[in-house]
Amino acid sequence: MADAGAGRDAGTQRWLLVATSTAGGPASLRVQVWRKLRSLGALYLQQSVCLLPDRPEVSRAVRRLLDRVRRDGGEARLLHLTLPDPDEHAQIVAAFRHERASEYAEVLERTPAFVEELATERARGRTTYAEVEKSEADLERFRSWLSKIAARDYFGAPNAAEAHAAVERCAAELAAFEQAALAAEAPDPTADAAAPAAAPVRRLRLAKPDPP
């Protein structure tokens, strides 16, 4: 989700400062608020106070969340601000990039096991559709996970392209594994034509019995 905002001047980049208190709401509210802000990629400055880039889609999501907090008995405040100090701005952007880089690094840490498992199953002669279906579910989880990270990668983490390439490699390896499974399990349509013709059935002539 990185865009030209990553290169804006510190004085023109606007931010959302979000402060929440869920003390007056149900016990589950605190977790719900944390999960939503986490999914948006919020950078926490201290407990219950976080920072997000001021972008239309982010601002709408935050406003909906804060309305819910207030309805459920909590307190919420949203401030729009800029950071005119270039050094402070750079530090905030670097912090956002660092958090996303850590998430991409976890993807990169886990994808080799996916490729290794396919290689192991091939070596064991287990190129089956059962394995294909299992691996397809794993690949879809990787893609969903990567998509969520990319959606909150506002400033372009340095290892984003590497993480995307790793997941695409998983997809390519699975496609090759599926072709092997097809060759191993699907019936060969040319098998009947290639098979030798069955020998004709010989009919024995029975000798007629001599007349009495």
N, C-alpha and C positions, 0 to 999 in steps of 0.2 A: 504494500500500500504506500510505499515511498513515493514522494512526488516532489514538485518544485519547492514545496514548503520547507524541505530540508535545507535548501540553500538561501532562504530568505534572510534579509538583514534582521538582526536581533530586535530592532525597534518596530518592525512590521509584523513579526510573528506574534500572534495573539494566543493566549493560554486560558484554560478554564481551571480555576482553583475551586475544588469541591470539598466541602466540609459536611460531615454527617454525624448525627448522634441517634442511635437506635434504642436508647435507654427506656423511652416510653412506649416502645412497640413490643410485639411478641418476640420470643427468644429466637425464632427462626429468621427474623428480619436482618439481623447483623450478618448472618452467613449469606443471605440472598444479596444484600448490598455488596458485600465483599466479592462475591462471585461475578456480579455484573460489572463492577469496576475493574476487576481482574481481566475479564473477557475483553474489555475495551483497552486494556494495556495501561491502566493508570499507574503513574509513578508516585508512590507514597512518600510524602515529606515527613510525616509523623503519623501517629495513630489517628485514623478517621479524617485525615487531610491529605488530599492527593492532587496531582496535576495532570492535565490532559491537553493536547493541542486543540485549539478552538477551530474546529472544522464543522461544517453543517451537520453531517451525519453523526458526529460524536456529540455535538451540543444537543441534538434532538434526543439521543439515547439517554444522556445525562438528565435532561429535564424530565423525561418520563420517569426515570428512576427516582428523582427527588420528589416528584409529585406523589409517588407511591409511598416513599418514606414518611411524608407528612400525613398522608391518609391513614397510615398504620400507626400513628402516634409518635413518630420520631421527629427529629429536627434536621433541616438541611439548608445549606446556603451555597450559592454559586456566584463566583466573582469572575469577571473578565479582566485580564490584565496583560501587560507586555513586560518584557525584560530588556530595558534599554542598555544594560551593561552587556557588551558582547561576550565577555568571559563567562558571566553567569549563564547567558543563553547557551553558549557552547557546552558548558558543563551539564545543563539539563538535557540537551539533545544527546550528548554522549551517554548519559545515564539511560535514556530510552533505548538507544542502540545496544547498550550492554545487556539490558534485560532481554531484548529480542534475540540477541546473539546467543545468550545462554539457552533460550528455548530451541533455537535452530541447532545448537550443539547437541542437545538431547536427541533430536531427530537423527543427526549424523551418527550419534553413538549407537542407536538402535537399528538402523537400516542394514548394517553388515550382517547381523544375525539372520535377517530375512533371506538374504542372498545365500548365506552359508547353509541354511536349512534346505533350500531348494537343491543345492549341490549335493547335500548329504542324502536326500531322498532319491536323487538320480543315481548316486553311487550304490544305493541299496536296491535299486530296481523298483522303486515305488513311484514311478511316474503315472499316477492315477488321477482320475477326476475328483476323487475325494480330497486329495492333496491340493488340487487346483482350487476347489471351492473354499477350502480352509485358508489358503494363501490369498485368495481374492478378498476375503473378509479382512485379513490383516492389512492388505494394501489399501483398502478403502479407509481403514482407520488412520493409516499414515497420511493419506491425502486430506482427510477431514482435519486432522491435527495440524498439518502444514497450512491449510487454508485459513484456519483460525489465527495462527501466528502471523501469517502474511497480512491479515486484515488489520492487525494492530501494530504492524511494523511501519510506523509513520515516517521514519527517517532513514530507512535503508540500512539494516544491519549488514555488516561486511560479509557474513557467511550465508546470506539468504540464497544466493544463486547456487552455492554448493549444496545446500539442503534440498533445494528443488531438483537438482541434478541427481542426488542420491535416491530420491523417491522415484524419479523417472527410470533410473537404472533398475530399481526393484520391479517396476512395471515391465521393462524389457525382458528381464530374467524370467518373470512369470509367464510372459507371452511365449518364450522359447520352451519353458517347461510344459505349457499347455499343448504346444505342438508335439512334443515328445509323448505326452499322454494320449493325444489323438492317434499317433502312430502305433502306440502300444495297445490301445483298447478298442479303437473303432474297427468294425469289420472292413476287410479289404474288398471293395466292389469288383475287383478283377480276379478274385480268388476262384470263383466258379468257372470263369472263362479259361483260366490258366490250368485248371485241374485236368488231368488226363481223362479221356472219355472212358466210361465204365465198359468193361468187357461185355459183349452180348451174352445173354443167357442161352446156353445150349439146351436145346430140347431133345430129349432122348426118345428115339422111336422104340416103342415097345413091340416086341415081336408078337404077331398074332398067334394065339394058341392053335395047335393042330386040331382040325375037326375031329370029333369023337368017332 
